[in-house]
Amino acid sequence: MEQVRYVANSENYSKIPGQPIAYWVSETFSSLFDGDSISGYGASRQGLITGNNERFLRMWFETSSDKMSIFSGKKWFPYNK
């Protein structure tokens, strides 16, 4: 069985936020961190929120399929949490 040897430039680690030890990271991957961070393009915000998951979220098997639709007029709507 042939041994595989990984060689990495340690300066590439400083590009990645938090500087993890990731010797398997390729040059292509580490170059993704060379540019501006995503925070330079805008502020992140919280997405869709129910405000009360216990009250408003149900598992797919807890609701009748005739009360669930992606169209208005129904009581329950698909929601990926």
C-alpha positions as a LaTeX table, in Angstrom:
\begin{tabular}{lrrr}
\hline
Residue & $x$ (\AA) & $y$ (\AA) & $z$ (\AA) \\
\hline
Met1 & 0.00 & 0.00 & 0.00 \\
Glu2 & 1.38 & 3.37 & $-1.03$ \\
Gln3 & 1.70 & 6.06 & 1.63 \\
Val4 & 0.20 & 9.45 & 0.94 \\
Arg5 & 2.00 & 12.53 & 2.14 \\
Tyr6 & 0.23 & 15.84 & 2.57 \\
Val7 & 2.20 & 19.05 & 2.28 \\
Ala8 & 0.56 & 22.35 & 3.17 \\
Asn9 & 1.69 & 25.93 & 3.48 \\
Ser10 & 1.07 & 27.00 & 7.09 \\
Glu11 & 0.35 & 30.57 & 5.96 \\
Asn12 & $-2.89$ & 29.32 & 4.38 \\
Tyr13 & $-4.29$ & 28.49 & 7.83 \\
Ser14 & $-4.22$ & 32.15 & 8.86 \\
Lys15 & $-6.66$ & 32.95 & 6.02 \\
Ile16 & $-9.40$ & 30.76 & 7.51 \\
Pro17 & $-11.38$ & 32.38 & 10.37 \\
Gly18 & $-10.54$ & 30.67 & 13.64 \\
Gln19 & $-7.42$ & 29.20 & 12.05 \\
Pro20 & $-8.31$ & 25.52 & 12.28 \\
Ile21 & $-5.62$ & 22.94 & 11.68 \\
Ala22 & $-6.79$ & 21.52 & 8.38 \\
Tyr23 & $-3.84$ & 20.07 & 6.54 \\
Trp24 & $-6.11$ & 18.52 & 3.92 \\
Val25 & $-7.41$ & 21.93 & 2.75 \\
Ser26 & $-6.49$ & 22.47 & $-0.87$ \\
Glu27 & $-5.02$ & 25.65 & $-2.32$ \\
Thr28 & $-8.32$ & 26.22 & $-4.13$ \\
Phe29 & $-10.31$ & 26.04 & $-0.90$ \\
Ser30 & $-7.98$ & 28.29 & 1.07 \\
Ser31 & $-8.06$ & 30.88 & $-1.74$ \\
Leu32 & $-11.80$ & 31.32 & $-1.05$ \\
Phe33 & $-10.82$ & 33.25 & 2.09 \\
Asp34 & $-8.54$ & 35.69 & 0.26 \\
Gly35 & $-11.30$ & 38.15 & $-0.64$ \\
Asp36 & $-13.69$ & 40.20 & 1.44 \\
Ser37 & $-15.79$ & 38.43 & 4.04 \\
Ile38 & $-19.52$ & 38.11 & 3.46 \\
Ser39 & $-20.16$ & 40.72 & 6.16 \\
Gly40 & $-18.76$ & 43.28 & 3.75 \\
Tyr41 & $-21.75$ & 42.74 & 1.45 \\
Gly42 & $-24.55$ & 43.14 & 3.96 \\
Ala43 & $-25.86$ & 42.29 & 7.39 \\
Ser44 & $-27.32$ & 38.89 & 8.11 \\
Arg45 & $-30.82$ & 38.68 & 9.54 \\
Gln46 & $-32.95$ & 36.00 & 11.10 \\
Gly47 & $-35.23$ & 34.28 & 8.62 \\
Leu48 & $-38.75$ & 32.99 & 9.11 \\
Ile49 & $-39.70$ & 32.61 & 12.77 \\
Thr50 & $-42.88$ & 31.40 & 14.43 \\
Gly51 & $-42.42$ & 33.13 & 17.77 \\
Asn52 & $-43.77$ & 30.02 & 19.51 \\
Asn53 & $-42.65$ & 26.70 & 18.03 \\
Glu54 & $-44.63$ & 24.58 & 20.52 \\
Arg55 & $-47.82$ & 26.24 & 19.39 \\
Phe56 & $-47.30$ & 26.72 & 15.67 \\
Leu57 & $-45.04$ & 23.91 & 14.42 \\
Arg58 & $-46.25$ & 20.37 & 13.81 \\
Met59 & $-44.56$ & 17.29 & 12.46 \\
Trp60 & $-45.83$ & 16.10 & 9.08 \\
Phe61 & $-47.67$ & 13.16 & 10.68 \\
Glu62 & $-49.51$ & 15.37 & 13.19 \\
Thr63 & $-51.64$ & 17.13 & 10.58 \\
Ser64 & $-54.19$ & 15.87 & 8.13 \\
Ser65 & $-53.06$ & 16.18 & 4.52 \\
Asp66 & $-56.34$ & 17.88 & 3.57 \\
Lys67 & $-55.51$ & 20.71 & 6.01 \\
Met68 & $-51.98$ & 21.19 & 4.67 \\
Ser69 & $-51.04$ & 23.02 & 1.48 \\
Ile70 & $-48.57$ & 25.49 & 0.03 \\
Phe71 & $-51.57$ & 27.47 & $-1.22$ \\
Ser72 & $-53.60$ & 29.87 & 0.91 \\
Gly73 & $-56.89$ & 28.84 & 2.46 \\
Lys74 & $-55.40$ & 25.96 & 4.43 \\
Lys75 & $-54.44$ & 25.93 & 8.09 \\
Trp76 & $-50.99$ & 24.29 & 7.91 \\
Phe77 & $-48.10$ & 25.01 & 5.56 \\
Pro78 & $-44.83$ & 23.13 & 4.93 \\
Tyr79 & $-41.96$ & 24.70 & 6.85 \\
Asn80 & $-38.35$ & 23.51 & 7.03 \\
Lys81 & $-36.81$ & 24.25 & 10.41 \\
\hline
\end{tabular}
